[in-house]
Amino acid sequence: MVQIKEIKELLPTFLKETTSLLVSVLDLDGGVIHSNSKFREFFKLGVTFQPEFFELFNDLQREEVEPLVLELIGKPNDIIYFSQSHFNSLISWEFSVLKNSEGDFLGILGVGSIKNESEYLSNEIGYKVSVESDIYFQMNSDWEIQFANKMAESFFGTSGIGLINKKIWQVFPDPKIYEYAIQFKKAKETDSITVIDDFISESGKWFQIIIHPRLGWMDIYFKDVSEVQLLGNELGRLELTLDTILNNSEQSYYLMSQDLRIMRFNDLASGQVRQYLGKVLKEGQKFLHFLLPGLEEKVLTHLEDIIAGRNLSFEETIFLNETLEARLFKHEFYPVTNQNKKVIGFIYTNKDIHDSKAMLGNLAEQNNILKEILYSQSIVLRSPLSSILGLLELIDKKQLDKENQKYLSYLKVLAEDLDQIIRKNTKTINETDSI
């Protein structure tokens, strides 16, 4: 008890107060005579139970670390460093001899810093893995399962007791394990992290299988990525649909980022740039470098409006460099916004309307000629028709026999019908003009 009290007093303040470092003091036989709360919490020890220190290492590591540490007794001024793999963590130990003020041996001080291997692995492979939420188990060098979390037990369909010391080939719930065996062996031989994407029909899910070789064993993670995979497939279908729409459009399309870099374009835009500028359109390039001939002044004048997210539509002629042929195009700029109505990009489209515009002009001209003819004919016909109707009213029906009275009534009806037709045509022409 006196020795433990003396040990506590001799420990540096930062080791007494630390909540992140593992601190332990060993006796000559490797027994733990003092440890901090972080040490007991990490190794899941009771408050009073002090284990034999080297029992906390696996057999392979114990054979290596035990003689090194005990040799310190004869080398009191040395410091020994050792890395311990413990389940999902890597502990960097520093061992030194603890002496009192008189130089008497009190014990071997072990200070360990913990690195979470899941965090390390997540950084290495670029996405998060977790021993809590992913299927996670460990295999020794003989391919025997040494540990399995609750997710793994559910995946294998058996309890942890039923898995421990069983070879992976015996308990894996899908025949694909024999395909994975090659990857397991390759990762072990090269000591390199390996990632496999695969669909396991037994569970009906997509998994990313992460193989992490460690000292004396191997960590295996099965990360369920079914939602990500399905989303990826859906996005792929949307991409294909979008490409189909864009490439079958009669307009050239450019999708740009906020800094006006080209992110997407259709085949028509690519061919247009090649024809009018003699350039190759590529993603990531600045849109302003690909302005069509005759468009520069218009776009630069309204550039602030475009960047501000205002719609812009205008007609502008484009000149073909080689022949100076002029073609009229309709140009449109409009913003792309997110759910919060924030501008995140822009779309520019153009369409060759030269022929259609000329055709509309011709149709309009022909229409005007027809209207003039109709109007003229209406005026020319109305005058004699009015005279005919007036004369019909002056005829004395009593002086006509019944036969001629009948013909007169027919004649009057036909004249009135013709009058209605002329009035209707005149009204139609007037309404068209007002529109």
Secondary structure as UniProt FT lines:
FT   HELIX           2..10
FT   HELIX           13..17
FT   STRAND          21..26
FT   TURN            28..29
FT   STRAND          31..35
FT   HELIX           37..42
FT   TURN            43..44
FT   HELIX           53..56
FT   HELIX           59..70
FT   HELIX           71..74
FT   TURN            76..77
FT   STRAND          79..86
FT   TURN            87..88
FT   STRAND          89..99
FT   TURN            101..102
FT   STRAND          105..116
FT   HELIX           117..125
FT   TURN            131..133
FT   STRAND          135..140
FT   TURN            141..142
FT   STRAND          144..148
FT   HELIX           150..156
FT   HELIX           160..163
FT   TURN            164..165
FT   HELIX           168..171
FT   TURN            175..176
FT   HELIX           177..190
FT   STRAND          194..200
FT   TURN            201..204
FT   STRAND          205..213
FT   STRAND          217..224
FT   HELIX           226..247
FT   STRAND          252..257
FT   TURN            258..259
FT   STRAND          261..265
FT   HELIX           267..277
FT   TURN            283..284
FT   HELIX           287..290
FT   TURN            293..294
FT   HELIX           296..301
FT   HELIX           303..307
FT   TURN            308..309
FT   STRAND          312..319
FT   TURN            321..323
FT   STRAND          326..337
FT   TURN            339..340
FT   STRAND          343..352
FT   HELIX           354..394
FT   HELIX           397..399
FT   HELIX           402..434
//
